[in-house]
Amino acid sequence: MAAWNTGNEDLISYSEANCSGPGADLSQRVTWEKKLSDEEVESLTNVAKFIDQDGWLAKQPK
C-alpha cells in the first residue's frame, strides 16, 4: 500500500520544482502536491541554512 492511499497524506510531503520533459505530465500527480518556488527550493537545499543550522557537519571526524 502506498503512503498516499492511507488517509495520512497530511503526514508526508510531496513536492516538485521546475520539472520538465516527458515525465513532467502534471495530470497524473496527486492533488495535494505542492509546487515549490525557487526560494523554497533554496531554503530546503542550502546546506548552511537547512541541513547544518547548528554547525554539526563541521564537528564530524575527518
C-alpha positions as CSV (number, residue, x, y, z in Angstrom):
1,M,0.0,0.0,0.0
2,A,1.4,3.4,-0.9
3,A,1.7,6.1,1.7
4,W,-0.6,8.4,-0.3
5,N,-3.5,5.9,-0.2
6,T,-3.8,5.6,3.5
7,G,-5.6,8.8,4.5
8,N,-2.4,10.0,6.2
9,E,-1.4,12.4,3.4
10,D,-1.1,15.3,5.9
11,L,1.9,13.4,7.5
12,I,4.0,13.4,4.3
13,S,5.3,16.0,1.9
14,Y,5.2,15.6,-1.9
15,S,6.6,18.5,-3.9
16,E,8.5,19.3,-7.0
17,A,10.1,22.2,-8.7
18,N,10.9,23.1,-12.3
19,C,10.0,19.7,-13.7
20,S,10.1,19.4,-17.5
21,G,10.3,16.7,-20.1
22,P,8.2,13.6,-20.8
23,G,7.8,12.6,-17.2
24,A,6.5,16.1,-16.1
25,D,2.9,15.4,-17.0
26,L,1.0,17.1,-14.2
27,S,-2.3,15.4,-14.9
28,Q,-1.0,12.2,-13.1
29,R,0.1,14.0,-9.9
30,V,-1.7,13.7,-6.6
31,T,-4.0,16.6,-5.9
32,W,-2.2,17.6,-2.7
33,E,1.2,18.0,-4.3
34,K,2.9,21.3,-3.6
35,K,4.8,23.3,-6.3
36,L,7.9,24.8,-4.7
37,S,9.1,28.3,-5.5
38,D,12.8,29.0,-6.2
39,E,13.1,30.5,-2.8
40,E,11.5,27.4,-1.1
41,V,13.9,25.1,-3.0
42,E,16.9,27.2,-2.0
43,S,15.9,27.1,1.7
44,L,15.4,23.3,1.7
45,T,18.6,22.5,-0.2
46,N,21.0,25.1,1.2
47,V,23.4,23.1,3.5
48,A,24.1,26.1,5.8
49,K,20.5,27.2,6.2
50,F,18.7,23.9,6.4
51,I,20.9,20.9,6.9
52,D,23.7,22.4,9.0
53,Q,22.0,25.1,11.0
54,D,23.8,24.4,14.2
55,G,27.2,23.5,12.6
56,W,27.2,19.8,13.3
57,L,28.8,18.9,10.0
58,A,32.0,20.7,10.8
59,K,32.2,18.8,14.1
60,Q,32.3,15.4,12.3
61,P,35.6,13.5,12.4
62,K,37.7,13.8,9.3
